[in-house]
Amino acid sequence: MVEPVRATPAVSRVLAVFLEDPAADRYGLDLMRVSGYPSGTLYPILARLERAGWIEARWERLDPAVAGRPARKYYRLTPDGAEAARRG
């Protein structure tokens, strides 16, 4: 069960990005690019959605030295979160 989240225009826009492909893993830079929000707007929204159970997050497993970049934190809608987001 998910907790209610206040559907501000910014939250609605971020949820719309997730609903484009609810099974897809998204990472912060991708979400910033698609939503148009800077990190200072996006990450508080992601934290709120995660606390409410709408999304789940996991760190990518990789060796940063081999990959040539830091590990990414991936976000995905939970099944209950996807249902709640569709209801608006």
Salt bridges, closest charged atoms under 4 A:
GLU20 OE1 - ARG26 NH2 3.48
ASP25 OD2 - ARG58 NH2 2.81
ASP25 OD1 - ARG76 NE 2.85
ASP30 OD2 - ARG26 NH1 3.18
ASP30 OD1 - ARG33 NH2 2.66
GLU60 OE1 - ARG69 NH1 2.74
GLU83 OE2 - ARG87 NH1 2.96
